[in-house]
Amino acid sequence: MSVRQTALLLGLLKNDVLAFVESNNLETIYIRLPNKIIIQAITLPTIGVCLENLLEQDGLKYNRLSLDNHQWKELIEALKCPSPEEVIVPNPCFFKGDYQIIRVNPIQIHFREDRPMEILVSESLECHISYTEGLRCIKMNNHWLMSNSPKKAKILSRMNLSNQANQCRYVTQRGIKREYSFHCKDWLLIWNHFARKGNQDAIAFLTACAQESVKDRVERLLRSQRA
């Protein structure tokens, strides 16, 4: 939806909508209309987050849609989870049922020539690595994190991982891509777990991160791109 349409739905001013979206690092996309004009649009999951925030603050009582709280919750859930793939979450025995949405830009760094890795960088330069990427790099299947396993949940808990699932989103030529992710500090814990089991790729990444952290590598790459 356009910012104007979103503001009408939420019962807010356009500037207030944009301020909330930007302060919470929520996703927007730019769309070219048939008349060739490019507009900033608010995605449905972002609208769902905005509505959820208003509902928690009792700010939908006089909304034009006149829905009760149960109906609002159903609408919010539908907006935040627009397709079946959205319902699939990492191991529900450990991770919380909800997740944080983070708008990111993907960049690739090389630990060595044969070790590229995609890093998901937020606007505040926080670095995340998707579940698929972080396990692929040490030749592990992402089923290790996604399987519904109480036994695996105990392992994750002993590792002191964050149980808040993050979903990074970014725009590609084929639309918005969604990736569940961990912060880099959690990946160090995961790689250490596998390194202790003799995984040579995990050992290599830990050694490389000891020499220069992922964040330092990302910032160095961004500086070189701006130069």
C-alpha positions, 0 to 999 in steps of 0.5 A, a space after each residue: 500500500 502507498 504511504 497515504 493509503 496506509 495512513 488512512 487505514 491506520 488513522 494516522 498522519 503520513 509523517 507519523 507512519 513513516 516515523 514509526 516505520 523508520 524508527 523500527 527499521 521496518 521494510 518499505 519498497 519502491 514501486 514504479 506505477 503504470 504512469 512511470 511514477 515511482 512511489 514508496 510503498 509499505 509492505 503488508 507485514 509492515 502494516 501488520 506490525 503497525 496495527 499490532 502496535 496500535 492495538 497494544 496501545 488501544 489505538 484502534 478503538 475508533 478506527 474506520 474498520 470498526 473491528 473487535 480485538 479478536 478480528 484485529 488480531 486475525 487481520 494482523 496475523 494474516 498481514 504478518 504471515 501472507 504466505 504459507 512459508 511465513 508460518 514455518 518458524 525455527 525449532 518451536 521447542 526453543 524459539 519464540 513463536 513471534 519474530 522480529 522483522 529487520 530490514 537489511 542489505 545483503 553483502 558478501 565478504 570473503 574469509 578466504 577466496 574459497 570462503 564467501 559468506 553473505 552478511 545481512 546488514 541492517 541500517 544501524 550496521 548490525 550484522 546478521 547471518 541467515 540460518 541457511 548461510 551460517 550452516 552451509 558454510 560449515 557444511 551442515 544442513 539447516 534442518 539442524 535449526 529448523 527441526 521440531 526437536 525437544 532434544 535439539 532445544 536443550 542443546 541450543 539452550 545450553 549454548 546460551 543462544 538467543 531464543 528470539 527469532 529474527 527475520 531479515 527482509 530485503 528487496 531482490 529483482 524477484 521480490 522481497 526475500 525473507 531469511 531467518 537469521 542470527 546475530 553474529 555473536 550467536 553464530 560464534 557460539 554455534 560454530 564453537 559447538 561444531 568446532 568442538 566436535 571436530 568440524 574443520 570449517 567451523 574451526 576455520 571460521 572461528 580462527 578467521 573471526 579471531 583475526 578480524 571480526 565479521 563487523 570489522 570486515 563489513 565496515 572495511 568493505 563498505 568504506 572501500 566501496 564508498 572510496 
